[in-house]
Amino acid sequence: MLTLPHPGGCVARVGAMLVWINGPFGGGKTQTAHELHRRLPGSVLSDPEIAGFGLHRMMPPRLRTDFQDLSAWRQGVFEVLDLVLREQEGPVVVPMTLVEPRYFEEIIGGLRERGHDVRHFALLARRETVLRRLSERGIVHSVRRKGVPPKRESFAVSKLDLCLDRLSGVEFGEHIPTDTLTVAQVADRVAASAGLTLAPNTDTALRGFVRRKWTSVKHIRFG
């Protein structure tokens, strides 16, 4: 690994590439990240949302606001990704909506300052496209939760306009419009831009459909 000096006396060893998949809630981040991980030999998937829900579980429900506002979450994500990037050989794939410029700079900017190769992609789509995807996801979640209303989908809709507006800015590039693309095609574009070589996509239409639905089910969060 390459060793670079860092201001303040720290030393960063530049190793793995970080591929951050940003986008609105329901914009296809998780599906794209899993497709990349599946087809990138030696890659790892690192989901910052897990840390956020872990912090939420330490609090009573009335205190569970946006976990991104907690400095503990932001610092923890930065430290963990810094460690993983220094020790990991293959690409590190991160699916996470991050639209607050200050938080973006704190985490992604901080990692770049450490000398890490961070590639950021914002998956964008028309509002109606994202709403349709959220509706489809909400049906899956309701079945899993035996008819319980999908609260996370309501949260996603409430944040949709803000996400689309913020992520369209140049500071959140590179932008990938996904309205007419399949998950596999989005992953292909991300990989091509990052200079990564994906294994061939051998899924049939049915197998790909089942895989995506199973990924949605696995990523339902309770509380």
Secondary structure, DSSP 8 states (H G I E B T S, - for coil): -EEEE-TTS-EEEE-SEEEEEE-STTSSHHHHHHHHHHHSTT-EE--HHHHHHHHHHTS-GGG---GGG-HHHHHHHHHHHHHHHHH-SS-EEEE-----HHHHIIIIIHHHHTT-EEEEEEEE--HHHHHHHHHHHHHHHHHHTTT---HHHHHHHHHHHHHHHHHTSGGG--EEE-TT--HHHHHHHHHHHHT---------HHHHHHHHHHHHHHT----
